[in-house]
Amino acid sequence: IRCGRCGGRFTSVGGDDLACAAARKMGTCDNRRGVPRPLLEDFIFETLKQHLMHPDLVKEFIAEFHAEVNRQNRDHQLTLENKKRDLAEVTRRHSGLIDAIADGLRTPGLKEQLERLEHRKTELAQAIAQAPPTAPQLHPNLAELYRRKVAELQRALEDPSLRNEALTILRSLIDHVVITPADSGFEVDFVGEIANMIKVPGGQDTQILGHYAISVKRVAGARNQ
């Protein structure tokens, strides 16, 4: 949670209130107004359930995500095919040299050439084996599934045995919250972590989805505020 006036962090200031640490502890900010933690938590859950995953926005996000994934997959597939062709050619040349040596061919630099081909074969084979996996397809009912998960998370926070785990999951869905005092209350800017949000309902493999997280931010972040 950040202060909209100075950019500093909010901290607990007694009871259930949160306020700018720079204002309350160091006196370097004029934003001394506190906000009740329960009120802020309710706002965060409402935002998660009703606004960040609004069906129209989710539909647009999924379209952008899949368009970017398809572009990356085309690039990856082209690169992979080129590497497979290179591997086939290197393997052919390597096998030819081995046959020539078996037939008694001995020329200067033959050993070095064979070692270079063996190194290149290993390099290409590793690159092919480590090619990025295909990205997951996002569920068409992502928004509704997501809302259910957030509701479950909200209930889990009320269970002392589940609260710490629920808080960890909740924090992973939020990049930051900016609170700025206004004439009647506060202005609150909420920035969600979309790449983590879409992992909550779908159960996709974390590593696979994580590979595309930066692209998701780049494609969806600036255009679909």
Phi, psi and chi 1 to 4 in degrees:
 res  aa     phi    psi   chi1   chi2   chi3   chi4
   1 ILE       -  126.8  -56.7  172.9      -      -
   2 ARG  -119.1  151.4  -57.0  176.6 -172.9  174.1
   3 CYS   -80.9  131.2  173.4      -      -      -
   4 GLY   -73.4  -13.9      -      -      -      -
   5 ARG   -88.2  -47.2  -69.3  -83.7  176.9   83.2
   6 CYS  -116.4  -11.8   70.8      -      -      -
   7 GLY    84.5   -1.3      -      -      -      -
   8 GLY   -76.4  174.7      -      -      -      -
   9 ARG   -85.2  148.7  -58.9  -74.2 -178.5  176.7
  10 PHE   -85.2  150.6  -93.5   47.1      -      -
  11 THR  -141.5  164.2 -173.3      -      -      -
  12 SER   -70.4  133.5  177.0      -      -      -
  13 VAL  -123.5   25.5  -68.9      -      -      -
  14 GLY   110.7  136.9      -      -      -      -
  15 GLY    64.7 -134.3      -      -      -      -
  16 ASP  -104.6   13.5  -75.7  -27.4      -      -
  17 ASP   -90.4  146.6  -77.5   -4.6      -      -
  18 LEU  -120.7  144.4  -60.3  169.8      -      -
  19 ALA  -154.2  168.2      -      -      -      -
  20 CYS   -64.9  123.5  174.9      -      -      -
  21 ALA   -66.3  -35.9      -      -      -      -
  22 ALA   -64.9  -33.2      -      -      -      -
  23 ALA   -78.7  -44.3      -      -      -      -
  24 ARG   -81.6  -32.4  -67.5  -63.5 -173.0   93.8
  25 LYS  -105.6  -30.3  -64.2 -177.9  177.6 -179.0
  26 MET  -116.3  -14.8  -65.0  178.8  -74.3      -
  27 GLY    70.5   21.4      -      -      -      -
  28 THR   -99.7    5.7   56.3      -      -      -
  29 CYS  -139.5  147.5  177.0      -      -      -
  30 ASP   -94.3    5.6   62.2   -1.7      -      -
  31 ASN   -90.0   84.1  179.2   17.6      -      -
  32 ARG   -95.6   -1.4  -63.8 -173.8   56.2   81.6
  33 ARG   -74.9  136.7  -69.3  173.4   56.9 -173.0
  34 GLY   -97.8  158.9      -      -      -      -
  35 VAL  -125.4  133.0   57.1      -      -      -
  36 PRO   -64.5  131.9  -20.6   32.9      -      -
  37 ARG   -57.9  -46.3 -175.5 -169.6  -63.3  -89.6
  38 PRO   -58.8  -38.9  -24.6   35.7      -      -
  39 LEU   -63.2  -43.2 -178.9   66.1      -      -
  40 LEU   -66.7  -40.6 -177.3   59.8      -      -
  41 GLU   -62.4  -42.4  -71.8  178.0  -11.2      -
  42 ASP   -61.8  -41.0  -72.3  -15.5      -      -
  43 PHE   -62.4  -43.3  166.3   79.7      -      -
  44 ILE   -62.2  -46.0  -71.7  173.7      -      -
  45 PHE   -64.5  -41.1  -83.9  114.4      -      -
  46 GLU   -63.1  -41.0 -175.2   66.5   17.9      -
  47 THR   -64.1  -44.2  -57.5      -      -      -
  48 LEU   -60.1  -42.8  -75.7  171.5      -      -
  49 LYS   -80.0  -39.4  -73.1 -170.0  -68.9 -174.8
  50 GLN  -105.7  -25.9  -56.6  -60.8  -26.1      -
  51 HIS  -111.7  -54.5  -59.5  -70.1      -      -
  52 LEU   -63.7  -28.7  -74.9 -174.2      -      -
  53 MET  -113.5   38.5  -59.5  -59.3  -79.2      -
  54 HIS   -62.1  135.5 -172.6  -79.7      -      -
  55 PRO   -51.0  -41.2  -29.1   35.8      -      -
  56 ASP   -65.6  -40.6  -68.9  -17.6      -      -
  57 LEU   -71.0  -38.6  -63.2  179.6      -      -
  58 VAL   -63.2  -42.2  170.9      -      -      -
  59 LYS   -58.6  -44.0 -178.0  178.2  178.6 -179.9
  60 GLU   -66.9  -41.3 -176.0  175.2   -4.4      -
  61 PHE   -62.3  -44.5  172.0   77.5      -      -
  62 ILE   -61.0  -41.7  -70.3  175.5      -      -
  63 ALA   -61.5  -44.0      -      -      -      -
  64 GLU   -66.2  -41.2  -66.9  -76.0   -3.5      -
  65 PHE   -60.8  -49.0  179.7   89.5      -      -
  66 HIS   -67.3  -35.4  -74.8  157.3      -      -
  67 ALA   -62.5  -42.9      -      -      -      -
  68 GLU   -67.9  -41.7  172.7   64.4   10.4      -
  69 VAL   -62.4  -43.3  165.8      -      -      -
  70 ASN   -62.1  -39.6  -71.3  -22.3      -      -
  71 ARG   -63.1  -45.4 -176.7 -164.9   66.6   76.8
  72 GLN   -64.7  -39.3  -71.8 -165.7   29.0      -
  73 ASN   -63.1  -39.0  -77.3  -18.2      -      -
  74 ARG   -62.6  -45.1  -73.1 -166.7  -62.6  -89.6
  75 ASP   -63.1  -43.9  -67.7  -14.3      -      -
  76 HIS   -64.3  -40.2  -66.4  156.5      -      -
  77 GLN   -66.2  -40.8 -172.0   61.7   33.9      -
  78 LEU   -62.8  -45.3 -179.7   60.0      -      -
  79 THR   -62.3  -41.5  -59.8      -      -      -
  80 LEU   -64.3  -42.5 -173.2   60.7      -      -
  81 GLU   -63.6  -39.6  -70.3  173.7   -1.7      -
  82 ASN   -62.9  -40.6  -71.4  -22.9      -      -
  83 LYS   -67.9  -36.5  -72.1  178.1  178.7  177.4
  84 LYS   -66.1  -39.7  -73.8 -179.8  177.5  179.1
  85 ARG   -64.5  -42.3  -77.2 -164.5  -66.3  -90.8
  86 ASP   -61.6  -41.6  -71.1  -13.7      -      -
  87 LEU   -63.4  -41.3  179.0   58.9      -      -
  88 ALA   -62.3  -41.0      -      -      -      -
  89 GLU   -68.7  -43.4  173.5   61.4   20.3      -
  90 VAL   -64.3  -39.3  168.9      -      -      -
  91 THR   -63.9  -41.2  -60.3      -      -      -
  92 ARG   -62.2  -45.4 -175.2 -171.0   63.7   78.3
  93 ARG   -66.9  -39.0  -68.0  169.6   57.6 -166.6
  94 HIS   -62.9  -44.8 -177.9  -94.9      -      -
  95 SER   -64.4  -37.6  -62.6      -      -      -
  96 GLY   -62.7  -41.0      -      -      -      -
  97 LEU   -65.6  -41.2  -80.6 -178.6      -      -
  98 ILE   -61.9  -42.1  -68.8  177.7      -      -
  99 ASP   -63.5  -40.1  -69.9  -17.6      -      -
 100 ALA   -65.2  -41.2      -      -      -      -
 101 ILE   -64.4  -39.9  -67.5  171.6      -      -
 102 ALA   -63.4  -28.1      -      -      -      -
 103 ASP   -85.3   -0.3  -69.7  -21.2      -      -
 104 GLY   102.8    7.6      -      -      -      -
 105 LEU   -69.9  131.1  177.6   64.6      -      -
 106 ARG  -138.8  110.8  -63.1  -68.6 -173.1  -86.5
 107 THR  -134.6  154.9   60.0      -      -      -
 108 PRO   -60.5  136.9  -23.8   33.8      -      -
 109 GLY    81.4    0.6      -      -      -      -
 110 LEU   -64.5  -41.8 -175.4   60.6      -      -
 111 LYS   -62.5  -43.5  179.8 -179.3  177.9 -177.8
 112 GLU   -64.1  -38.7  -71.9   77.9    6.2      -
 113 GLN   -65.4  -39.9 -174.2  177.1   -3.5      -
 114 LEU   -65.4  -40.8 -173.9   63.1      -      -
 115 GLU   -65.5  -38.5  -71.3  176.0  -12.0      -
 116 ARG   -63.3  -42.2  -77.4 -162.9  -59.9  -88.8
 117 LEU   -66.1  -40.1  -71.1  172.9      -      -
 118 GLU   -63.6  -41.6  -71.8  176.1  -14.9      -
 119 HIS   -64.1  -41.8  176.4   74.2      -      -
 120 ARG   -66.1  -38.3 -177.2   58.0  176.8  160.2
 121 LYS   -59.9  -46.9  -86.5 -174.6   62.7  177.3
 122 THR   -63.2  -42.0  -59.2      -      -      -
 123 GLU   -61.9  -46.3 -173.3  179.5   62.2      -
 124 LEU   -67.6  -41.4  -73.1  168.5      -      -
 125 ALA   -62.4  -39.8      -      -      -      -
 126 GLN   -67.5  -40.8  -71.2  177.8  -14.5      -
 127 ALA   -63.3  -39.4      -      -      -      -
 128 ILE   -67.6  -42.5  -68.1  170.5      -      -
 129 ALA   -66.4  -29.3      -      -      -      -
 130 GLN   -98.3   14.9  -64.0  170.5    0.1      -
 131 ALA   -58.9  142.1      -      -      -      -
 132 PRO   -57.5  142.2  -22.2   32.8      -      -
 133 PRO   -72.8  161.8   28.3  -34.9      -      -
 134 THR   -67.8  135.3  -59.3      -      -      -
 135 ALA   -70.6  151.9      -      -      -      -
 136 PRO   -70.8  152.1   27.7  -35.9      -      -
 137 GLN   -85.6  132.8  -66.5  -67.8  -52.9      -
 138 LEU   -79.0  141.7  -57.6 -175.3      -      -
 139 HIS   -66.0  133.1 -163.3  -70.8      -      -
 140 PRO   -62.8  -25.6   19.9  -31.7      -      -
 141 ASN   -99.5   35.2  -66.8  -34.3      -      -
 142 LEU   -54.9  -43.7  176.6   64.1      -      -
 143 ALA   -61.1  -46.4      -      -      -      -
 144 GLU   -68.0  -42.4 -178.8   55.9   33.0      -
 145 LEU   -60.0  -40.8  -68.6  170.2      -      -
 146 TYR   -64.0  -44.1  178.8   82.7      -      -
 147 ARG   -60.1  -39.1  -75.5 -165.4 -176.8   95.0
 148 ARG   -62.7  -42.3  -66.7  177.3 -168.1  170.9
 149 LYS   -64.6  -41.2  -69.7  -67.7 -176.9 -179.6
 150 VAL   -65.4  -38.2  172.8      -      -      -
 151 ALA   -62.9  -41.2      -      -      -      -
 152 GLU   -63.0  -39.4  -67.2  172.2    6.1      -
 153 LEU   -64.4  -40.4 -165.5   60.1      -      -
 154 GLN   -62.7  -40.9 -166.0  167.2   12.3      -
 155 ARG   -68.0  -37.1  -72.5 -167.3  -65.7  -89.2
 156 ALA   -63.7  -32.1      -      -      -      -
 157 LEU   -63.8  -23.5  -79.1  173.8      -      -
 158 GLU   -83.8   -7.7  -61.3  171.4    0.5      -
 159 ASP  -100.0  113.6 -175.9  -20.6      -      -
 160 PRO   -54.3  -32.3  -24.6   34.5      -      -
 161 SER   -75.2  -17.3   66.0      -      -      -
 162 LEU  -113.2   -7.3  -60.8  174.7      -      -
 163 ARG   -59.7  -45.6 -178.1  174.3  175.7   81.0
 164 ASN   -62.3  -43.5  -72.5  -20.4      -      -
 165 GLU   -65.2  -40.9 -178.4  179.8   -0.8      -
 166 ALA   -63.9  -40.3      -      -      -      -
 167 LEU   -63.3  -39.3  -79.9  172.4      -      -
 168 THR   -61.8  -44.3  -61.1      -      -      -
 169 ILE   -64.9  -43.9  -64.6  172.6      -      -
 170 LEU   -59.1  -45.5  177.0   61.0      -      -
 171 ARG   -63.3  -31.3  -70.0 -170.9 -177.9  105.0
 172 SER   -69.2  -18.3   74.7      -      -      -
 173 LEU   -89.8   -7.0  -55.6  180.0      -      -
 174 ILE  -121.4  126.0  -57.6  168.4      -      -
 175 ASP   -79.5  -57.1 -170.5   82.0      -      -
 176 HIS  -165.7  163.5   62.4  -87.0      -      -
 177 VAL  -126.0  129.6  178.7      -      -      -
 178 VAL  -110.7  124.9  179.0      -      -      -
 179 ILE  -114.2  123.9  -61.1  179.3      -      -
 180 THR  -125.5  127.9  -54.0      -      -      -
 181 PRO   -64.6  139.5   22.5  -31.7      -      -
 182 ALA  -124.5  177.5      -      -      -      -
 183 ASP   -58.9  -41.0  -68.8  -21.0      -      -
 184 SER  -126.4   80.2   56.9      -      -      -
 185 GLY   106.6 -132.0      -      -      -      -
 186 PHE  -139.6  153.1  -62.0   90.1      -      -
 187 GLU   -99.6  130.3  -68.6 -178.5   -1.2      -
 188 VAL  -123.5  121.8 -178.5      -      -      -
 189 ASP  -103.7  124.1  -68.2  -42.6      -      -
 190 PHE  -114.0  123.4 -174.6  103.6      -      -
 191 VAL  -114.9  113.1 -178.9      -      -      -
 192 GLY   -91.1  157.6      -      -      -      -
 193 GLU   -98.1   87.8 -178.5   53.4   83.5      -
 194 ILE   -56.1  -43.4  -79.3  -74.3      -      -
 195 ALA   -60.3  -33.3      -      -      -      -
 196 ASN   -79.4  -32.8  -74.1  -24.8      -      -
 197 MET   -60.1  -43.7  -71.9  179.2 -177.0      -
 198 ILE   -74.2   -9.2   59.7 -179.3      -      -
 199 LYS   -82.7  -21.4  -74.8 -173.5  -70.8 -170.1
 200 VAL   -64.5  -50.9  171.0      -      -      -
 201 PRO   -84.0  -28.9   29.3  -34.1      -      -
 202 GLY   -88.2  -21.9      -      -      -      -
 203 GLY    70.8   22.3      -      -      -      -
 204 GLN   -68.8  156.6  -66.8   98.5  -20.7      -
 205 ASP   -61.5  128.5 -178.1   85.2      -      -
 206 THR   -61.0  -41.9  -59.5      -      -      -
 207 GLN   -66.4  -40.4  -68.4 -178.4  -17.9      -
 208 ILE   -63.5  -48.5  -66.9  176.5      -      -
 209 LEU   -68.0  -37.4 -167.3   57.0      -      -
 210 GLY   -60.1  -30.3      -      -      -      -
 211 HIS   -60.4  -29.9  173.3   75.9      -      -
 212 TYR  -101.2    2.0  -67.7   90.6      -      -
 213 ALA   -60.7  -42.4      -      -      -      -
 214 ILE   -64.5  -42.4  -66.4  175.7      -      -
 215 SER   -64.5  -37.1  -67.0      -      -      -
 216 VAL   -60.4  -45.9  169.1      -      -      -
 217 LYS   -61.5  -43.2  -76.8 -173.8  176.6 -178.3
 218 ARG   -66.0  -42.0  178.2  169.6   59.9   81.5
 219 VAL   -77.9  -46.8  172.6      -      -      -
 220 ALA   -92.7  -24.7      -      -      -      -
 221 GLY   -64.2  -53.4      -      -      -      -
 222 ALA   -76.5  -33.2      -      -      -      -
 223 ARG   -84.9  -36.0  -65.1  177.4   57.4 -176.1
 224 ASN  -114.7   68.9  -54.8  -32.6      -      -
 225 GLN   -59.9      -  -66.4  -69.9  -11.3      -
